[in-house]
Amino acid sequence: MHLLHIDSSIQGEQSVSRALSARAAQRWRAAHPEGTVTYRDLAETPPPHRLSFAVTDLCHELLDEIKAADTIVFGLPLYNFGAPSHVKAWVDHLIVPGIAFDADTREPFLTGKDFVVTASRGGGYGKGTPREGWDHAEAWLPHGIGLTGLEPRFITAELTLAHSTPAMAELIPLAHQSRAEAEAAIDALWTARAVAQAA
């Protein structure tokens, strides 16, 4: 078993998405003690934003990382209501006809991966909130990589700015609750699968 662990936040140790992805990677290792891990930091080494029609060595490298993985854990923060630009660049380098999908039939070649996105967002964007639907990262990513056959599932902690934004102070309890629910969902990922397989 092989895990591809990817982070994309520019916040370093302050990042909630990084903390959640690290927790997920740790739980995956515990469930797969013989497994191996590849780590990529898109914030530290962002893919070029300029694309060409040629398939580059980086395209092959990024796609090979995905092909080798059984599970992908991806830390995704929300910046200005969307994904960081280096995440968009990463996706752009994956959309390669003939490698990620069949150029004629559009048959995807990257199916069968367990793709877990540990997402964080500073505000509240859930159902019934004033900014419901403003999280364009979660809405975009499945479409952005849709041709490849990758199907992300999201575990999200929100209101992460409540602790540092005075105007959001009253939302701190909800922020704690959201973070705790995300952590619990991560902790149950491979535990639940192991129980199901044993049954």
N, C-alpha and C positions, 0 to 999 in steps of 0.2 A: 504494500500500500504506500502511496506517495501523496504528500500534501504540497500544494502550491500556496504559499502565504504571501499576500500582497498588501502593502499599506500605501496610502496616498495623502494622508494629512500632512500639512506643513507645521503643525503645532508641537511636534516632538512629544516629550513626556506629558504635556498638558492635554494631549489629544484623547478624546473619549473613544473615537473609532479605533485608534491604535490599541487602547487598553482592551477594548472588546475583542478585537481580532487576535491579540496576544492570548487572551483567555480562551478563545476558541481553539487556537493552535495548541495550547497547553492541554486542553481537554482531548483534542484529537490524538496527541501523542500518548496520553494516558490510555486511550482506547486502542491504540495501535502501537504498542511498545517496540515492535520491530519495523515500524514504518520509517520513511525518510521524508525530508522536508527541503523544499527550495524556497528561499525568501527573496522577494523583490520589493524595493522601496521606490515607488514612482515619484515621490517628492524629492528624494535625494538624487535620483538618476532619471529624470523625466525623458520620455521618448521625444524625438524632434516633432515639433508642431507642423513643420513643413513636410508635406508628402509628395512623392513622385509616383509615376505610373509603374516604376520598376519595383520588383519585390526585393527588398533589402535584406541584408544579413540579420538586421534587428527583427524584421517581420518573422523570419524563420526561427530566430531565438525565442521570441515571445510565444509563437505558436507551438514550438517544441515543448516549452514549459507546460503549456496547457495540455498537450497531448500526453505527456508523461504523468499527469496528475490524475488521481482518482477523486480527490477532493480539492476544492479551491476555497480559501478563506480570504475575503477581500474587505479591508477596512475602508469605508467610504464616508467622508464628511460632506456636509452640505454647505457650499459657499455661494452666497448671493442667489439662493434658490436653485442652484444647479450643481453639477459635479465639477470638481476642479478640472482645469483645462488639460492637465497632464493625464487625467483619466480618459478624457475624450481622445487625446492623442494615442493612448494605449489601445483604445477600441479601434481607432482608425488603422492602426498597424496590424490588427487582427483580421480585418475584412479583406481577405486575399482570395480571389477566385482560384479554384483548383487546389487550394491547401486547406482553407477553412470551410469551403463549401464547393459543390460542383458548379462550374461556370455555366453549364447548359441547363441542368435540371434544378439547380438551387438546392440539391440535397445537402444537408448540413453534415460536416465531418467531425464535429466536436461534441457529439451527444454523449449521454451517459455519465456526465460529471456531476458530482455533488457540489454545487456552487452556492456558498453561504456568504452573504454580504452583511457585515456588521456595520451598520450605518449610525451616524450621529447627526443631530441637527439642533441648532441653538434655540430655536423657538418651538412653538406648538403648531403642528400642521395636520393634526388628526381630524377625523370626521366631526363636523359640527363646530369647528373652530373658525375664527374669522379668516384664517389663511389656509383653510382646507384646499388642497390641490396645488399649493405653491411649491411643494417639494418636487421640482422637475427632475432631480437626479434619479429618484426611485422610479418615476414614470418613464424616463428616457432609457435607462440602462438595458432593460429587457428588449426594447426595440433596437437599440444600438448594436447589440450583439446577437440579435435574433437569427441572422443568416447563418451563424456558426453552429447553432443547436444548443448553445449554453443557455441554461434557464436559472437565473439567480433567484434565490429566496432571501428575504430581508429580515433581519433582526435589528430593530431600531431603538435607540435611546434618544429622547428629545428633551427640550428645555434645558440643554446643557449650559446655556449662558445665564441661567437663573442665579447661579452662585456668584457671578461677577458683574451682574447688571442690576443696580439698585432698583430700577423700575420693575424688575421681575422677581423681587425678593419674595413676594407672597406665593410664587410658583415653586419655590424650593422643595416643598414636600412632594409636589407632583413630579419634579425632576428626579428626586430620590426614588420615587416609585417606578418611574419609567426606566431608570438605570437598573434597578433591582429586577424588574421584569425581563429586561434584555439579558442580564446575566443568568437568570434562571433558565431562560430559553436556550442560551448557549450551553449551559451545564447539562441540559436534557438531550442535546442533539444526538450524541453517539451512545449515551447511556440507554436511551429509548430504543435505538436501533439494535444494540446488543441484546436487550431483553427480548425484542421481537424475534431476533434470529434464534435465540436460545429456545423460545417457545415453539 
